[in-house]
């Protein structure tokens, strides 16, 4: 398999895992993509990794870790606009800002409304 195919396969595996709410596996696939290939949009991939890990932290009850990773993800996503890798970056940022608002209101991770997690489209 050539690099371009391998890159697409890893990206899609991460996307599928994310859509299945398996945030740890999504992070794993995207991390492999980010570390094994020097991509022009590696900042975007890193933002997706950090977003996924934010939700992993949340699942593990680590609200501070979730907040920190989401903030880093949003910072990187701000470098992109329009449709990137078939993901509408403006919509994603807007939805993640809603997640961030929810994080800031929470006293405990267990109270998070998981319906706020954005669908990547």
N, C-alpha and C positions, 0 to 999 in steps of 0.2 A: 504494500500500500504506500503510495507516495505521501509526502508531507501534507499537501493540500487536503487529501482525503482524510488523513489521520487527524488533522486539525478540525475538520468539519465533524468527524465522528465523535471526537472528544467533546466538542462544543454541544452537539446534539444530545449526547449521553448526559451531560450536565443539565441541559435544559429539561430533558425528560425526567430526571431525578427530581429536579426542582418542582416541576409540575405535579409530581407524585408526592410532594411535600417531604421528600427525603433530602433534607437540606445538607446533611453531612456528606452524602454521596455526590450531590451536586457540587459541593465545594471540592471534593476529591477529584472529580473529572476536570473541573475548570482549573484546579491547582496544577494538575498534570499538564494541561494545555499551556498554562502560564509559565511553568518552569521548564518545559521541554522545548518550547518554540519561542523565538524572539519575534513576537507579533507586533505589527504596527499599532494595533489597538490593545496592547497588553494592559494599558491603564483601565480600559473598559472591562476586560476579563477580570482584572484585580478587583474592580468595583463589584462585579457580580459575586466573586469569591467572598468578599467582605460582607456583602448583603446576606449571603447564605449562612455564613458563620455567625452573623448577628442572630439569625433565627435558631441556629444550633445552641448558642449561649442561652437564648430565651427558653428553649426546650429543657435545658439543664438548670434553669432557675437563676442564671447569672445575668441579672438585669443590667448591672454596670458594664459587663462585657458586651452585651447586646447593644447598649447605647453607644459605646465607644466604636464598635465596628460599623454600625449604621452611619455614624457621623463621618467616618473615613470613606465609606462607600459613596455617600452623597457628595462629598468633596470631589471625588474622582469623576463621578457621573456628570458633575457640573461642567466638565470639559467637553461633553458631547451634546449634540442636538440632533433633532430629527429622528429618522429611523436608522438604527445602527444594529446590524446583525438581526434584522427583522424585529427589533424591539423599539417601541416608541419611547425614546429617552425622556421626553418631557412628561409623558403620562407616568412613566416609572418614577421619576423624581417626585412628581406631585403625590403619588401614592405613598412613597417612602417618607415624605414629609408628614403625611397623616400618621404613619407608623411611629415616626419620631415623636409627634405630639402625644400619641397614646403612651409611648414609653415614658415620657416626662410626667404623665399623670399617674403612673402606676407606683404602688408601694411594693408590689411583689409581682414577679414574672407570671405567676399562675393566673393572674387576672387579665392577661392579654387577650384581646379579641382577634383570634387567628384569621377571621374573615378579612382583616385589613391587609394581610400579606398579598402583595400585588401578583397578578398573573403576568407572566412575561409574554407580551404580544405587541 
